Amino acid sequence: MAIPIVSLDGAVTRQMHKDIALGDEQARREFTELFRDWEPPYECFLCGKEFSHHKPATLILPDPKHPTENIGVGTCLECYREPILTAWQRPERYSAPCTQDFD
């Protein structure tokens, strides 16, 4: 069992995200297939759970030792669906808008 981790150039990652946002299907396919050559079973980078029924979802993190690079890590789908907190403590993506009243 292996934790899927790849090193990525930061400039390439930023351009890939821009292309995906503009609807580039080739960029989206490349991003989602970062771990296509890895063989199951996988271990989720976030929770440590073993899974083999799907390819890992890709989460991009900054490389703490090399500011111009990023790290691509594989996660299970359950962890990937959780909101990611940015450095400013705000959710980066939402599954649905919050409608609960917190009085």
C-alpha positions in Angstrom: 0.0 0.0 0.0 1.4 3.4 -1.0 0.5 7.0 -0.3 0.3 8.6 -3.8 2.6 11.7 -3.8 4.1 13.5 -6.8 6.2 16.7 -7.0 4.9 19.4 -9.4 6.3 22.6 -10.7 4.3 25.5 -9.3 4.2 27.5 -12.6 2.8 24.4 -14.4 0.3 23.8 -11.7 -1.0 27.4 -11.7 -1.3 27.3 -15.5 -3.1 24.0 -15.4 -5.6 25.4 -12.9 -6.2 28.4 -15.1 -6.7 26.2 -18.2 -9.2 24.0 -16.2 -11.1 27.1 -15.1 -11.4 28.1 -18.8 -12.8 24.7 -19.7 -9.7 23.0 -21.2 -10.7 19.3 -21.2 -7.1 18.1 -21.9 -5.8 20.0 -18.8 -8.6 18.6 -16.6 -7.8 15.1 -17.9 -4.1 15.5 -17.1 -4.9 16.8 -13.6 -7.3 13.9 -12.8 -4.9 11.3 -14.2 -1.8 12.2 -12.2 -1.8 8.8 -10.5 -2.9 6.7 -13.5 0.3 4.7 -13.5 0.0 3.8 -9.8 -1.3 0.4 -8.8 -3.8 -0.2 -6.0 -4.2 -0.4 -3.1 -3.7 3.2 -2.1 -3.5 4.9 1.2 -5.3 8.3 1.7 -2.9 11.1 2.4 -5.3 12.7 4.8 -7.0 9.9 6.8 -4.8 6.9 6.1 -7.7 4.7 5.0 -6.8 2.1 2.4 -8.8 2.0 -0.8 -8.6 0.4 -4.2 -12.0 0.8 -5.8 -11.1 4.1 -7.6 -8.0 6.1 -8.5 -7.0 8.7 -5.9 -8.5 12.2 -6.1 -5.8 14.8 -6.4 -5.2 17.5 -3.8 -2.5 20.1 -4.5 -0.5 21.4 -1.6 2.4 23.9 -1.4 5.8 22.4 -0.9 7.0 23.8 2.4 10.7 23.5 1.5 10.5 24.6 -2.1 8.2 27.7 -2.5 8.2 27.4 -6.3 6.9 23.8 -6.3 3.8 22.0 -5.3 3.0 18.5 -4.0 0.2 16.5 -5.5 -1.2 14.0 -3.1 -3.9 11.3 -3.5 -6.9 11.2 -1.3 -10.0 9.0 -0.9 -13.2 10.5 -2.3 -14.6 11.0 1.2 -11.7 13.2 2.3 -11.6 15.0 -1.1 -15.3 16.0 -0.6 -14.4 17.8 2.7 -13.9 21.6 2.4 -10.2 22.7 2.4 -9.2 25.6 4.6 -6.9 28.1 3.1 -4.3 30.1 5.1 -7.0 32.6 5.8 -9.2 30.0 7.5 -11.9 30.2 4.8 -13.3 27.3 2.8 -11.8 27.1 -0.6 -14.6 25.1 -2.1 -18.2 24.4 -0.9 -20.6 21.5 -1.5 -23.6 23.8 -0.8 -24.1 27.3 0.6 -24.6 27.4 4.3 -28.2 28.2 5.3 -28.1 27.3 9.0 -28.6 30.2 11.5 -25.9 30.1 14.2 -27.5 32.2 17.0 
